[in-house]
Every structure is written in structure tokens, then in C-alpha cells.
């Protein structure tokens, strides 16, 4: 009897071995048993990378403990998921949550590399010496911030040292005020941070002043060169003290130290753009694009052979490279020239457009009207979410006017303001786009600028009845050495 019991127990263990072993092997290979279908299916994975990095993840309302979130390369992986729909919520104390409905498929990782949470309340730093600020512009090397004020005598341009948060210099331009927003001109820093070009107007006239930040010398360009209709001043990216401008459709290169050193580069020009070593311009009567050296001495190289509307007057052009150029004309039509991976073409991609900016890799261009923000893809995008060349996506639309629109540093989010609220919205349209609040101000018309190098959002706000410069740190600082947890 005892032998029979041992034999039964032995064969029970053998049977259990043959049942459990395949299950263990299948589990190890990524298979999971689907009780609804009664079969083993190959599992899927959700991978995400977030800021902040200490977060909680819920799937269908069930919290995944941190020890169950596999951490690799700064990203979280939730593995072994049955193929189905999941509601993923990523949250952290003191932050607005991020959520999406996700389709998990067999053997595939659903990836979200740009999960961004915003705080429910940011600590604001106010720069008290900036009382009465109108607009501001950070320097190329992020050492200074130039800001403007207007008093009864005229325009003041001041320098704020961003390290000490102290206003160190003040320059006065009596009788003038900063050029209105409609003219699409702003203060421009020279690359070496030694000069500022300042667009100004009074009594229907306009010009540019050049401020030498080292000597304090302030020069009226119209008086300096004897040119009365100067537009679009841009600094030479290589040679100190040299700059470009348009006057009566002639493109000039000038030297701020010598008013006789003025070179006419090309005529019949309505818009131009600079790269590191070249200048691009569009020329009438056929709106053809040419390229030459910064000093204008090299033989010009023709980039395009046609234009969709040769009679249009292009007022603004931006160049990523010879194969990607965007044009904005007097009717606010946005045209893209794209020598892409699949075709070469001109295409009108927007109407009523106010401004546009390429991403840092040139694979997409952000553009907007008064009420709508859009993105156009110039190249295939093979990272999830997959997007194709020639895709045009409307990101968001508001009945209220949109302002301060700009790329966030990952070029997968856009910062903008509507009224007193500044928001950030993601490009990823899977399920829906998360649009989160960043800040609200006491004024309905803040001037705002995001600085990715400093990782700060600067904006104007109201304190004691006057406009002041304020900033927040964004995004959350990430430790240099981060081993996860």
C-alpha cells in the first residue's frame, strides 16, 4: 500500500512537471495566458520616459508598484501585458497627471519617450529691478537678458545679468519707441554678445539703432549710412560688427565701425535668411532662391527654378538647408520648398499664417495663425508615434487669440499662451493630446519666452500694479547620475 502511494505521488510530480514546465518556458519567452480566449498569447510592453523621473504608473486604475517597473536607460518598461486596450495614467505628487488610452499588441513595445508633467504650482522668481518691462530677449550665450521700458523721454534698453539677477546697464534712445508687433521686427543680439540692434519708430518713420554694449555708443543706422528705409537687420554669424539689412529691396552688408564699408549684395530682394556660412535670398521678378557667401563675393548659386506664385511678394523666409525652405508672403500664405526623401516639391501648407519655425533637425516645421497651431513633417519620423513626410497636423485651436508660440526643447511639445494662461501641448495624437497648464499671470497679455539652455520660462507679470520680469524652472532638474529606482 505504501509503494502504491509513493508511485502515485511520483507520477503526480511527473505530471505536474510536464504541466508547469511549458508554462514557465512560455512565461520566460514572453507569453501570457489569456483567460478570455483560453490560449497563450505573446505579450506586449509599454515603455515611457518621463519628467519628473519619480512617478507612479496606473494601468486601468491599478497602481503598478515601482519595483514592477523595469528601469533601463532612464526609461520605464511595463512588460508582460496581454494584448488589449489599457488606460495609462502617469502621476506624481504636486504635478498634473498625464494619461492616454493605449493599444498594446503582441510582441510590440508601445513607446512614449516624451511624457511631460507640469507642476500644479510653480515657484516664481521675480526680478525686482525690471519694473515697467515691456519685452525681453536673452543673449546667445545666456549671460544676459536685454529688456525694454518706455518713459516720457523715449525708449530705454536695459541689460540684466542672469547670473547676479541685477540690471547692470541702461541705454536711452530719446523720442523713439520699440517698433510695433505688426512689423515682425525684434531686438537682435550679435553672436558675440557685444552688440544689439533695436528696431524703433516715431511719427510714421522707423529705423534701427545699434548699441555697442562695450563702449556704450548708440548709432542710428539711417543717419550712419544715409538710408531711410532700413528693414530686417541681422548680424553676421561669423565676423564681429558686420550685419545685413534690406533697403528699397536691396540687400546690404555693413560694418558698424565704418560707414563707407557698405556692400550691395543683390537687388530686387524681398526676404533673406542667414546660415552659419551663407546667405540665402529670394529675388524678383520670378521669386527664385539664391545662395552666396556671407561677404557676397562668391558666385551666387541658384537653389530653386520656380515658385508656385511668382507674382507673390515674399516677406519672410526661413532656411533649414538647401532642401528645406519656408516662405511667408504678403497674403500670409505659407509655402514650403522640400527636396524630401520621396519627392521634390513646392506646397502651400497654410493660410493666414503669422510665423513659422523649423525644429532643430529640420524634420518638422511649426506654424500658426491667430487661433490655430499646426505642424508639417518634411521627413519621415520613424520613432513612435510614426509620422510620414508630407503629414500636416493641426495641433490645437482656440477661439481666443494665441500668442507666444514656440517649440519646447524636445521639439515634441509646443508652448503657447492664451489670455493669462501659458500651456504646453504634446504633438503625440495617440488617443488625445495632453495639454497642461504651466502658469497663469495677473495680466491677460504676458510676453513670454522659453530658454531651453537655461531650462527656464521667462514671462512678464504684474506686481504692485506694474509689469515685472518673472521666471520659473522648467522642466524638473534631472540628476547627472541617475540610476533609477
Secondary structure, DSSP 8 states (H G I E B T S, - for coil): -HHHHHHHHHHHHHHHHHHHHHHHHHHHTTEEEETTTTEEEE-EEEEEEEESSS-EEEETTEEE-GGGSEEETTEEEEEEE-SSEEEEEEE-TTB--EEEEEE--TT-EEEEEEEE--BSS---EEEGGGTT---EEE-TTSSEEEEEEEETTEEEEEEEETTTTEEEEEEEEET-EE--GGG----EE-TTSSEEEEEEEETTEEEEEEEETTT--EEEHHHHHT-SSEEEEEE-SSSTTEEEEEETTEEEEEETTEEEEEEEEESSEEEEEE-SSEEEEEETTTTEEEEEETTS-S--EE--S--TTTTS-EEEEEEEETTEEEEEETT--EEEEEE-SS-EEEEEEESS--EEEE-TTSSEEEEE-SSEEEEEESS-B-SSS-B-TT-EEEEEE-SS-EEEEEE-TTSSEEEEEETTEEEEEES--SS---EEEEEE-SSSS--EEEETTTTEEEEEEEETTEEEEEEEE-S----SS----
